[in-house]
Amino acid sequence: MRIRRFVALITMVTASACVDGGSPAGDSDATIAGRSVERYFTALADGDLAAAMDETCAAFVGPRRTPKLFATQAKAAWKAVGILKRVRTREVPSDGFRPLGSRFDRTMTIGYTLTTTRGTYSGYRVAMVYNDGRWRLCGWVTSRSARSCSRTRLAIQIDTPTSLAPRELLRVEAPPGMTSGEDRSAPMSKRLDANLGYQKGWTRTWNEPGFGGVRVSAFQYRSPRQAVAFTNSTLADRCWDTVGVFTDPAAPTAIGTRQRGYGWTGIQPPGLGPYIDNLWLVRGRTVLFVGASPLAEGSDHQQVFSMMHAILNLTNSKGK
């Protein structure tokens, strides 16, 4: 049981922490929160998903972020980085990094370093919230994300308006080698600031054999200003897990972001794939989105470029 031998090392370092998340009198909040981070990774390395989830906030999983998917991706992430040997933590400035879900009265940001059998990985941060009497993990960021966030805050440019409805915009051919998945109306965003002016939307997916694929979506708002507000809001939420920002030479008003494919596990370092590409474009009061995964380290952005170009070619061919 090689994994358990290394996990035992972390257990000895954090033995003073109480099982329920408490601590000896006098310990700082940062020390207590750091122990929660250590327990989380210890549990993941030991294959104890329930114990790891117990250290997280309620917004950590959802309809598309299921415990089963999390377990699969955590296993893949450990395989890539090696067997866990040690976790080191410290409190760091938040720099505007926000936890997932609802607002919390007490929050902090903990930086951590993972040492494994393959090396030491640093530059991670996790948002901590005080919820139900203890500090819990509630969102990830890396040293690259702060730079990416500053770039996605650039003004979104509004491209030529389109009169086509969201569903009509997405009547494009499937990517080669993929099978059809979803083809349905897109629900309204749960974020209040993104709901303003929302009228309708549509989304389609095509699946890779095994895992991953492509998603295209179109969202229509009452005004271009509201379409831009939605795009800015979404980019602000997602930029914290972004490792890079890119542009499309053939669609210069589009903004693209590359995210870690297994980033929500907290294990995957920013320089190690797989990745997810997202590309956004605002045409008048309509927002166009293309996402693709999984993408290998060093891969280009052609998959999202080609799908966005297919959508734009469709609108141009209809003169709308």
Residue pairs with C-beta under 8 A, 6 or more apart in sequence:
2 83
3 45
3 46
3 47
3 83
3 84
4 46
6 45
6 83
6 84
6 85
6 117
7 42
7 45
7 46
7 84
9 85
9 86
10 38
10 41
10 42
10 45
10 84
10 86
10 87
11 42
13 38
13 86
14 35
14 38
14 39
14 42
16 23
16 24
17 23
17 32
17 35
17 38
17 39
20 134
21 32
21 35
21 36
21 133
21 134
21 135
22 32
22 134
23 31
23 32
23 35
29 106
29 108
29 130
29 135
30 90
30 91
30 108
30 110
32 135
33 89
33 91
33 108
33 110
33 128
33 135
34 89
34 90
34 91
34 110
34 112
36 55
36 128
36 134
36 135
36 136
36 137
37 55
37 87
37 89
37 110
37 112
37 126
37 128
37 137
38 87
38 89
39 51
39 55
40 52
40 55
40 56
40 137
40 266
41 52
41 84
41 87
41 114
41 266
41 267
42 84
42 87
43 49
43 50
43 51
43 52
43 54
43 55
44 52
44 74
44 78
44 84
44 265
44 267
45 78
45 83
45 84
49 67
49 70
49 71
49 74
52 74
53 60
53 61
53 67
53 70
55 136
55 137
56 136
56 137
56 138
57 99
57 100
57 101
57 129
57 131
57 136
57 137
57 138
58 101
58 131
59 99
59 100
59 101
59 102
59 138
60 100
60 137
60 138
60 264
61 67
61 70
65 264
70 264
70 265
73 261
73 262
73 264
73 265
74 262
74 265
74 267
76 262
77 262
77 265
77 267
77 268
78 84
78 267
80 268
80 272
81 114
81 116
81 118
81 119
81 121
81 267
81 268
81 269
81 272
82 116
82 117
82 118
82 119
83 116
83 117
84 114
84 115
84 116
85 115
85 116
85 117
86 114
86 115
87 112
87 113
87 114
87 115
88 112
88 113
88 115
89 110
89 111
89 112
89 113
90 110
90 111
90 112
91 108
91 109
91 110
91 111
92 109
92 110
92 111
92 125
93 109
94 107
94 108
94 109
94 127
95 109
95 146
96 149
97 109
97 125
97 127
97 139
97 141
97 146
97 240
98 127
98 139
98 240
99 107
99 127
99 128
99 129
99 138
99 139
100 127
100 138
100 139
101 138
104 129
104 130
104 131
104 138
105 130
106 129
106 130
107 127
107 128
107 129
107 130
108 128
108 135
109 125
109 126
109 127
109 128
109 141
110 125
110 126
110 128
111 124
111 125
112 124
112 125
112 126
113 120
113 121
113 122
113 124
114 120
114 121
114 122
114 124
114 267
115 121
121 269
122 143
123 142
123 143
123 144
123 269
123 270
124 140
124 141
124 142
124 266
124 269
125 140
125 141
125 142
125 143
126 137
126 138
126 139
126 140
126 141
126 266
127 137
127 138
127 139
127 140
127 141
128 135
128 136
128 137
128 138
129 135
129 136
129 138
130 136
131 138
137 266
139 240
140 240
140 241
140 263
140 264
140 266
141 240
141 241
142 241
142 243
142 260
142 263
142 269
142 270
143 270
144 242
144 243
144 244
144 270
145 239
145 240
145 241
145 242
145 243
145 270
148 239
148 242
148 243
148 244
148 245
148 257
149 236
149 239
149 240
149 242
151 245
152 235
152 236
152 239
152 242
152 245
152 255
152 257
153 232
153 235
153 236
154 255
156 228
156 231
156 232
156 235
156 255
156 280
156 282
157 253
157 282
158 224
158 227
158 228
158 253
158 282
158 283
158 284
159 251
159 253
159 281
159 282
159 283
159 284
160 283
160 284
161 224
161 283
161 284
161 285
161 286
162 169
162 283
162 284
162 286
162 315
162 320
163 320
164 286
164 314
164 315
164 318
164 320
165 200
165 202
165 220
166 186
166 200
166 201
166 202
166 217
166 218
166 219
166 220
166 286
167 185
167 202
167 218
169 202
169 218
169 286
169 288
169 311
169 314
169 315
170 202
170 203
170 204
170 216
170 217
170 218
170 311
171 314
172 216
172 307
172 310
172 311
172 314
173 310
174 180
174 206
175 206
175 213
175 214
175 303
175 306
175 307
177 208
177 209
178 206
178 207
178 208
178 213
178 214
179 206
179 207
179 209
180 204
180 205
180 206
180 207
181 204
181 205
181 206
181 207
181 213
182 203
182 204
182 205
182 215
183 204
183 205
184 202
184 203
185 200
185 201
185 202
185 203
186 200
186 201
186 202
186 203
186 217
186 218
186 219
187 201
188 195
188 198
188 201
189 195
189 198
189 230
189 233
189 234
191 233
191 237
193 229
193 233
194 229
194 230
194 233
194 234
196 221
196 226
196 229
197 221
197 222
197 223
197 226
197 227
197 229
198 219
198 220
198 221
198 226
198 230
199 220
199 221
199 222
200 219
200 220
201 217
201 218
201 219
201 220
202 217
202 218
203 215
203 216
203 217
203 218
204 215
204 216
204 217
205 213
205 214
205 215
205 216
206 213
206 214
207 213
208 294
211 294
212 274
212 292
212 293
212 294
213 292
213 293
214 290
214 291
214 292
214 303
214 304
214 307
215 289
215 290
215 291
215 292
216 288
216 289
216 290
216 291
216 307
216 311
217 287
217 288
217 289
218 286
218 287
218 288
218 289
218 311
219 227
219 230
219 286
219 287
219 289
220 227
220 285
220 286
220 287
221 227
221 230
221 285
221 286
221 287
222 285
223 285
224 282
224 284
224 285
226 285
227 282
227 284
227 285
227 286
227 287
228 282
230 287
231 255
231 280
231 282
231 287
234 280
235 255
235 257
235 280
238 257
238 259
238 278
239 257
241 259
241 260
241 263
241 264
242 257
242 258
242 259
243 258
243 259
243 260
243 270
243 271
243 275
244 257
244 258
245 255
245 256
245 257
245 258
246 256
246 257
246 258
246 301
247 254
247 255
247 256
248 254
248 256
248 279
248 301
248 305
248 308
250 305
250 309
251 281
251 305
251 308
251 309
251 312
253 281
253 282
254 279
254 280
254 281
254 308
255 279
255 280
255 281
256 277
256 278
256 279
256 280
256 301
256 304
257 277
257 278
258 275
258 276
258 277
258 278
258 295
258 301
259 275
259 276
259 277
259 278
260 268
260 270
260 275
260 276
261 268
261 273
261 274
261 275
261 276
261 293
261 294
261 295
262 268
262 274
271 297
272 297
273 294
273 295
273 296
273 297
273 298
273 299
274 293
274 294
274 295
274 296
274 297
275 293
275 294
275 295
275 296
275 297
275 299
276 291
276 292
276 293
276 294
276 295
277 291
277 292
277 293
277 295
277 301
277 303
277 304
278 289
278 290
278 291
278 304
279 289
279 290
279 291
279 301
279 304
279 305
279 308
280 287
280 288
280 289
281 287
281 288
281 289
281 308
281 312
282 288
283 315
288 308
288 311
290 304
290 307
290 308
290 311
291 304
292 303
292 304
292 307
295 303
